[in-house]
């Protein structure tokens, strides 16, 4: 955004790290439990420097919260669609949450 003040132009730039960071809450359907999906998710998230968590749900899905740069989160979703070799992902429900949730994460972990 450009602002002109007394003949001088100023460009306001948002903090790159905060403005580019997003949260995505995912619910992953298919054969995703009992196939190493959560541990695959942790491994991939750490490679992409994402934070958040992953958990098995009683309905047979896997749920995850991803926090990080948009491009890295998008790449993570692409990797989750492929999943580990024994998995068969049929659908991923995505909800982008504005800002950060009340809890910010320093790492990526498995929730039980």
C-alpha positions as CSV (number, residue, x, y, z in Angstrom):
1,X,0.0,0.0,0.0
2,X,1.3,3.5,-0.9
3,X,0.8,6.5,1.2
4,X,1.7,10.1,0.2
5,X,2.5,12.4,3.1
6,X,3.7,16.0,2.5
7,X,5.1,15.1,-0.9
8,X,6.9,11.9,0.2
9,X,5.7,8.5,-0.8
10,X,5.8,5.7,1.7
11,X,5.3,2.0,1.0
12,X,3.9,0.0,3.8
13,X,4.9,-3.6,3.8
14,X,3.3,-6.2,6.1
15,X,5.6,-8.5,8.0
16,X,6.3,-11.2,5.5
17,X,6.3,-14.0,8.1
18,X,3.0,-13.2,9.6
19,X,1.2,-12.0,6.4
20,X,2.0,-15.1,4.4
21,X,1.2,-17.6,7.2
22,X,-2.1,-19.4,7.2
23,X,-3.9,-22.1,9.1
24,X,-5.7,-25.0,7.4
25,X,-7.8,-27.5,9.2
26,X,-8.1,-30.7,7.2
27,X,-10.3,-33.9,7.5
28,X,-8.8,-36.7,5.4
29,X,-11.0,-39.5,4.3
30,X,-10.2,-43.0,2.9
31,X,-8.0,-45.8,4.1
32,X,-5.9,-43.5,6.3
33,X,-5.8,-45.3,9.7
34,X,-3.5,-48.2,10.4
35,X,-1.3,-47.4,7.4
36,X,1.2,-45.0,9.0
37,X,-0.6,-41.9,7.8
38,X,-0.1,-39.8,11.0
39,X,3.7,-40.5,11.0
40,X,3.9,-39.7,7.3
41,X,2.1,-36.4,8.0
42,X,4.6,-35.5,10.8
43,X,7.6,-36.4,8.6
44,X,6.3,-34.3,5.7
45,X,5.3,-31.4,7.9
46,X,8.7,-31.2,9.4
47,X,10.4,-31.3,6.0
48,X,8.2,-28.2,5.0
49,X,8.8,-26.5,8.4
50,X,5.0,-26.5,9.2
51,X,3.6,-26.6,12.7
52,X,0.4,-28.0,14.1
53,X,-0.9,-31.5,14.8
54,X,-2.4,-34.7,13.4
55,X,-4.9,-37.2,15.0
56,X,-6.9,-40.2,14.2
57,X,-10.7,-39.7,14.7
58,X,-13.3,-42.3,15.8
59,X,-15.1,-42.1,12.4
60,X,-12.0,-43.5,10.6
61,X,-10.7,-40.2,9.3
62,X,-7.5,-38.3,10.1
63,X,-7.7,-34.7,11.2
64,X,-4.9,-32.2,11.0
65,X,-4.2,-28.5,11.6
66,X,-1.4,-27.0,9.5
67,X,0.2,-23.7,10.3
68,X,2.8,-22.2,7.9
69,X,3.4,-20.3,4.7
70,X,0.6,-20.7,2.1
71,X,2.9,-22.3,-0.5
72,X,4.2,-24.8,2.0
73,X,0.7,-25.6,3.3
74,X,-0.5,-26.1,-0.3
75,X,2.5,-28.5,-1.0
76,X,1.7,-30.4,2.2
77,X,-1.9,-30.9,1.0
78,X,-0.6,-32.3,-2.3
79,X,1.6,-34.7,-0.4
80,X,-1.3,-35.7,1.9
81,X,-3.4,-36.5,-1.2
82,X,-0.8,-39.0,-2.3
83,X,-0.2,-40.2,1.3
84,X,2.1,-43.1,2.3
85,X,2.1,-46.1,0.0
86,X,-0.4,-48.2,2.0
87,X,-3.0,-45.3,2.2
88,X,-5.8,-44.5,-0.2
89,X,-7.0,-41.0,0.2
90,X,-10.5,-40.4,-1.2
91,X,-11.2,-36.9,-0.1
92,X,-9.8,-34.0,1.9
93,X,-12.1,-31.4,3.5
94,X,-10.3,-28.1,3.9
95,X,-11.2,-25.2,6.1
96,X,-8.9,-22.1,6.1
97,X,-9.0,-20.4,9.4
98,X,-8.4,-16.7,9.6
99,X,-5.3,-15.6,11.6
100,X,-4.0,-18.0,14.1
101,X,-6.1,-20.1,16.5
102,X,-5.7,-19.3,20.2
103,X,-2.9,-21.9,20.2
104,X,0.3,-21.5,18.2
105,X,2.5,-24.4,17.8
106,X,6.3,-24.6,17.9
107,X,6.4,-28.1,16.3
108,X,4.3,-30.7,14.5
109,X,3.0,-33.6,16.6
110,X,0.7,-36.5,16.8
111,X,-2.3,-36.0,19.1
112,X,-3.8,-39.1,20.7
